[in-house]
Amino acid sequence: TKLNAEEGDSNDSSSPTLSDSDSTTLGIAGVLASMVMIYSESVLFSTGCGLPAGPLGLVGAVEGVSYLSVVGLVGYSLYTKFRTGSGLPAGPGGVLGAAEGLAYLAVFAGFWVLVAQVTNYGYIPNAVPMEGGMCS
């Protein structure tokens, strides 16, 4: 077995390439999703309950999509880090780098809020509000 690939035999690319428009779009979406997640976590930390569902459940939907987007962005960043040795490129105007940093901040804050929630309130609220639940 070969332990090291020969120069011409290597099939790893230096970094997953994104066009400028893709980087900008991903960066703007990542910044917005991270801001929604951080706001949601601040509401949870201060009240013990998450954001209300809002009209037609739109606030809850935006919140849920934001959480999934941030986790996806962090996952993509970690994949890129392990594959290439460096994180995501900064992108035009540094927007993708800002989104990456905010996403990590939001995930770190989420763990901190989770510990505080259990310590201060003794429960974790359901993702979907229940009739007669703690946060109704």
CORKA-V298740 format. One record per pair of residues at least 4 apart in sequence whose ideal C-beta (glycine too) atoms are under 8 Angstrom apart, sorted by the first residue. I is the first residue (numbers start at 1). J is the second residue. If there is no record, write none. Layout:
# CORKA-V298740
i->I j->J
i->I j->J
This chain:
# CORKA-V298740
i->2 j->6
i->5 j->9
i->5 j->10
i->5 j->11
i->6 j->10
i->12 j->83
i->13 j->17
i->13 j->84
i->14 j->84
i->15 j->80
i->15 j->84
i->15 j->86
i->15 j->89
i->16 j->80
i->16 j->83
i->16 j->84
i->18 j->22
i->18 j->23
i->18 j->26
i->18 j->89
i->18 j->91
i->18 j->96
i->19 j->23
i->20 j->24
i->20 j->91
i->20 j->92
i->21 j->25
i->22 j->26
i->23 j->27
i->23 j->89
i->23 j->91
i->23 j->92
i->23 j->95
i->23 j->96
i->24 j->28
i->24 j->91
i->24 j->92
i->24 j->93
i->24 j->95
i->24 j->96
i->25 j->29
i->26 j->30
i->26 j->73
i->26 j->91
i->26 j->96
i->26 j->99
i->27 j->31
i->27 j->91
i->27 j->92
i->27 j->95
i->27 j->96
i->27 j->97
i->27 j->98
i->27 j->99
i->28 j->32
i->28 j->95
i->28 j->99
i->29 j->33
i->29 j->69
i->29 j->99
i->30 j->34
i->30 j->69
i->30 j->70
i->30 j->73
i->30 j->96
i->30 j->99
i->30 j->100
i->30 j->102
i->30 j->103
i->31 j->35
i->31 j->95
i->31 j->98
i->31 j->99
i->31 j->102
i->32 j->36
i->32 j->66
i->33 j->37
i->33 j->65
i->33 j->66
i->33 j->67
i->33 j->69
i->33 j->70
i->33 j->73
i->33 j->103
i->34 j->38
i->34 j->66
i->34 j->70
i->34 j->73
i->34 j->99
i->34 j->102
i->34 j->103
i->34 j->105
i->34 j->106
i->35 j->39
i->35 j->102
i->36 j->40
i->36 j->62
i->36 j->63
i->36 j->66
i->37 j->41
i->37 j->63
i->37 j->66
i->37 j->67
i->37 j->70
i->37 j->106
i->37 j->110
i->38 j->42
i->38 j->102
i->38 j->105
i->38 j->106
i->38 j->109
i->39 j->43
i->39 j->51
i->40 j->44
i->40 j->50
i->40 j->51
i->40 j->63
i->40 j->66
i->40 j->67
i->41 j->45
i->41 j->106
i->41 j->109
i->41 j->110
i->41 j->113
i->42 j->46
i->43 j->47
i->43 j->49
i->43 j->50
i->43 j->51
i->44 j->48
i->44 j->49
i->44 j->50
i->44 j->113
i->44 j->117
i->44 j->125
i->45 j->113
i->45 j->116
i->45 j->117
i->48 j->117
i->48 j->120
i->48 j->121
i->48 j->125
i->48 j->134
i->48 j->135
i->49 j->125
i->49 j->134
i->49 j->135
i->50 j->63
i->50 j->125
i->50 j->135
i->51 j->59
i->51 j->60
i->51 j->63
i->52 j->59
i->52 j->60
i->52 j->129
i->53 j->57
i->53 j->59
i->53 j->60
i->53 j->129
i->54 j->58
i->54 j->59
i->54 j->60
i->55 j->59
i->57 j->61
i->58 j->62
i->59 j->63
i->60 j->64
i->60 j->128
i->61 j->65
i->62 j->66
i->63 j->67
i->64 j->68
i->64 j->127
i->65 j->69
i->66 j->70
i->67 j->71
i->68 j->72
i->69 j->73
i->70 j->74
i->70 j->103
i->70 j->106
i->70 j->107
i->71 j->75
i->71 j->107
i->72 j->76
i->73 j->77
i->73 j->99
i->73 j->100
i->73 j->103
i->74 j->78
i->74 j->103
i->74 j->104
i->74 j->107
i->75 j->79
i->76 j->80
i->76 j->88
i->77 j->81
i->77 j->87
i->77 j->88
i->77 j->100
i->77 j->103
i->77 j->104
i->78 j->82
i->79 j->83
i->80 j->84
i->80 j->86
i->80 j->87
i->80 j->88
i->81 j->85
i->81 j->86
i->81 j->87
i->87 j->97
i->87 j->100
i->88 j->96
i->88 j->97
i->88 j->100
i->89 j->96
i->89 j->97
i->90 j->94
i->90 j->96
i->90 j->97
i->91 j->95
i->91 j->96
i->91 j->97
i->92 j->96
i->94 j->98
i->95 j->99
i->96 j->100
i->97 j->101
i->98 j->102
i->99 j->103
i->100 j->104
i->101 j->105
i->102 j->106
i->103 j->107
i->104 j->108
i->105 j->109
i->106 j->110
i->107 j->111
i->108 j->112
i->109 j->113
i->110 j->114
i->111 j->115
i->112 j->116
i->113 j->117
i->114 j->118
i->114 j->124
i->115 j->119
i->116 j->120
i->117 j->121
i->117 j->123
i->117 j->124
i->117 j->125
i->118 j->122
i->118 j->123
i->118 j->124
i->123 j->134
i->125 j->129
i->125 j->133
i->125 j->134
i->125 j->135
i->126 j->130
i->126 j->133
i->126 j->135
i->129 j->133
i->129 j->135
i->129 j->136
i->130 j->136
i->131 j->136
i->132 j->136
